[in-house]
Amino acid sequence: MDKWLPEYFLEKTQLTGTVTFAVLFAIVFLNIYIPFSDTAWFQLGDSVFFLFTAGFIAISILILVASRILMYYSKKWFRMTYTAYVLWCLLEVVLICIFYTFVTLDVQQPAGMTTVQIFAKAFFYGIICLITPYTLSGMYYAILDKNRTIRLMSSKGFVSDQEPFKGVESQITLFDYTGALKLSVKSSNLYYIESDDNYIKVWYTDSKGGLKTYMLRCRLKTVEESFKGTSLIRCHRKYIVNADKVKVLRKESEGYFLDLDNDEIPPIMVTKTYAGNVLERFSPNQRIPD
C-alpha cells in the first residue's frame, strides 16, 4: 500500500470517468436501497422531499468534483501512494455521510436512532455507493493501461522520419494511446522525453543535427515501463532521458542534475524519487545520501 500510485489514476480522463461512473452507480443503488431503509428520505417524484433529494445529490456531486480537482493538482505538490489514495477516497465518503446525517436529522428525525447510528449506517452504504465504483473504475483503467503498454512493447514495423538505418543500432518507436504509430527515431538521435499532461514531447536531432521536438498523446509512464532495460531512464516526474546522451552527472545543493551533450538543452534535474535509478545506472555502488 505504500507503493506509488500509478500516474494514470490522476489523469483528467480517469478522474472524470470515475466520478461519472460513481454518480450513476450511486443513483441506481439508492433507488434499489430506499424501499428497505428506515432512514432514507430520497424521493424523485412529486414530493416536498424532491428538493432535498435534488439538493443533496447536487452538493454531493460538487464535493466529489472539488475533491477530484484537488487530487488532479496534488501531483504538483506531492507524489501520492496507494495508502494516501485510499484515505482520500474514504474522506470523500465521510464528508458526504456527515452531510447526509445532518440533513436526515433535520428532515426526518428517525425515532430510536442516535446521530452516531445514522452516520454509521450512512457510512456503510456510502462505502458501497462510492468505493465499489472507484474499485471497478480503477481496475478498468489498469487494464487499459496494461493494454497500451503491451501494444507499445509488441509494436513492429514503423514509418520513420529519417532515412532507413541499415545496422545494429536500436530504434525507438513510439505511438499514441490508440495504437497508431507516430514516430521512430534512432537511439543515438534521441535526447529526452518530456511529459505534458496526457501528452509527451520527444526531443531528438534530425539528419542535419538540428534539435527537433515531436508531440504525441501517450503517457510517460507507458514509455518508462515499455523501455525498461534500455538506455532510456526516468529521472524526474516529467522527464525520461537517454543515458547515452548524458555528458555530466553533477551534485548541486538542490540535488542532482544531468547535462546532456547538446548545448541547446538546459540541465535536467534528478528528483529524489528517481535518484536511485540514475545513480545505479552511472555508479552501481553509489548510495543516495540521507
N, C-alpha and C positions, 0 to 999 in steps of 0.2 A: 504493500500500500504506500510505501514511501518512495516508490519509483516515480519518475517524472511523467506527468500526464502527456499523452501524445498531442502534438500541435493541432491535429485536425479537430479535436474536441473544442477548440477555441476559434475555429473558423466561423465566419459570418453564416455560411450556408448551414453548417451543422447546428449552430445556436438557434437560428431562425426555425429550422426544421424541427428541432427538439421541442421548442416552445409550442409551435403549431400542433404537433402531434400530441403533446401533453394536454393542451386545452381540449382538443377533440376527444381524447381518451377520457378525460375527467367528466366532460358533459355527458357522454354516453354512460359512464359508470354511475354518475349521480342519479340519472334518470332511472336506472335499474335499482339503485340503493334506496331511494326516497320512500317507496311504499313500505319498507321494512324497518324504517328508522323512527325512533321516538323523539329525536331532536332535530330532524330535518324540517326546514320550513320553505325549501325551494319550491316554487311554483311558476310555471311559464304560461299559464292560462290567464283568464280574466279574473284577477285576484289582486287584493291590496299587497300581497306578498311578491307580486311580479316585480315591482320597483326595487324591493330589497334584493330579490334574486338577481336582477339585471345589474344593480349597483355592485353587489358582491362579486359577480363574475368579472365585471369591468375592472374593478380595483385589483382583484387577484391577478388578472392578466397584466395590468400595469406593474404590479410587484415583480412578476416573472420577467417581463420585458426589461425593466430597470435593472434587475439582478443580472440578466444575461448581457446587457450592455456593459455593466461594470466588469463582468467576467471577461468580456472580449478585450477591454482595455487593461485588464490586470496583467496581461503578459508583458506590458511595458514597465511594470513595477516589480514583478517577481515572477519566478517560474513555479507553476502550480504542480503539486504532487497529486496522486490519486486520493490520498487522505484528505487533502485540502478541498478537492473537488467534491468528495462525498459529504464533507461537513458543510460545504457551501450549499449543496442541494438540500440537505436536512434543514439548514437555516431558512431556506425558502419555504419549506413545509411548515416550520414553526411559525414564521411570520403570518402566513395565510391562516393557519389554525388559530392563532391568537385573535386575529381579526374576526374569524368566524365565531369564536367563543363569545366575544363581546356583543356581536350582532345577535347571536342566539339568545343571550341573556336579556337583551333589550326588546327583541321581537316576540319570543315565545315564552321565555321563563319556564322551562320544563320543571315540573314538580318532582321532588325527591332526588334531584341531581345537583351536585355541587359544581362550582366553576372548574375545579380540577378534573372532575369526572367528564364534564362536557369537552374540555380541552383534550383529555386523553383519548376519548372516542374520536374526536375530530382528527387528532394526530394519526391514529391508526388508519383511518380511511384516507387521510392525506398522503400517507406513505403509499397506499395502493394507487391513488389517483395520479401521483407525480413520479415517485421513484420507479414504478413499473414502466411507464412510457420512457423515462430517462434511460433505464437499463436497455430496453428494446431499441431505442434510438442509438445508443452507444454501440450496441452490437452490430446494428445495420451499417453505421458509418465505419466501424472497424473492418467489416467485410469489404466495403467499397475501397477503403484504403489499401487493404491487402491485395485486392484485385488490380489496383493501379500499379502497385509495386511489382506484382508478378508480370503484368504486361510490359513494364519497363525493362525488367530483367530478361524477358524472353523475346524481346523485340529483335527482329532480324531484318536485314535489307533497309536501305535508307537512301534519301536524296540529299547529298551533301552540297554545301555552298562553296566547296573547294574542289580543285581538281582531284580525281581519284588518286589515292595513295597506294602504291604497289610496294608493300614492305611489311614488316612485322610490327610496326608501331601501332599501339592501341588507338581505337577510335571511340570517342564518347558520343553516344547517340541519345537524344532527348526527344520526348514527345509529350503532348499535353494530357490533361486528365481524361480526355475522350479516347485516347489511344492513338491519336493522329501524330505521326512523326513530324517534328518541326525542324530539328537541327542535328547535324552531325559534324563534329569537329575533331581534328587530331589532338590527342592529349598534350602534345608539345605546343599547341597553339592556345590551349585553354588556360586562363589565369585563375579566375574565381567565379563563383555563382552567388548571386545576391538575392535574398528573399524580399518580396514586395507584396505582403499580404498573401493572397492566393496565387500570386504570380512569382516567377523567378526571372532574374536578368542574368544572362550568360555573358561574361566578359572574355573576349578572345581576340587574337590577331588574325588578320586575313593574309592572303598570299603576298601582299606588299608590306606586311609588317605593321599596318595601322591597327590601332585598338578599336574594336567594334563591340557592340552590345546587341543582344537579341533577347526579346521578352516573350515568354510563353506562359500559359496557365498550367502551373504544376507546383506542388509543394516542395519546399526544401527538404523536408523530412523524407519524402519519397526518393529524392536523389541520394540522400545520405544512406538510406537503407539499401538502395539498389546497387551502389558502387562501393560497398564495403570491400576492403582488401585491395583497393586501387590507390592511385596517388591522390584521389580526392579525399579531403579530410575536413570535418566540421570543426570550426574554431570559434564560432560565435552563433548566437541565435539567428543572426541574419546572413551569415557567410559560410560558404564551403570554399576552401582554397585548394589549388593544385600544389601539392607539397613539392613537386619537382620544380616549381617556379619560385620557391622561397629562396631568397638570397641571404636574408639575415633574420634570425630569431633573437630578439633582444628583450631584456627585462627593464622596465621603467617603474617609477613609483606608482603609476596607475595600473600596472600589470604587464603582461607580455604583449609584444607587437610583432607582426610579420611584415618584412619588407620584401616585396616581390621584385623580380628582375626586369621591371619596366617602370621608368621614372614617371610615367603618366598616372600610375596607380598609387594612391596615398597609402600609408601604413594601415594595416588591418589589425584591429585589436583582438586578442585572445581572451575570452571571458573565463572565469574560474571554472564554470561548469564543464568546459571543453578543454581546459588546460592540460589535464591528464593525458588525453588522446594526442594532443600536439607534442607534448614533451616526450611521450613514449615513441612517437614517430622519429623525432630528431635525436633523442638521447634516451635509449631504453632504460637506463639505470637511474635516470633523474627522477626525483620525487618532488611533488608540489609543496612548497613551503607552507606551513600552517599560518 
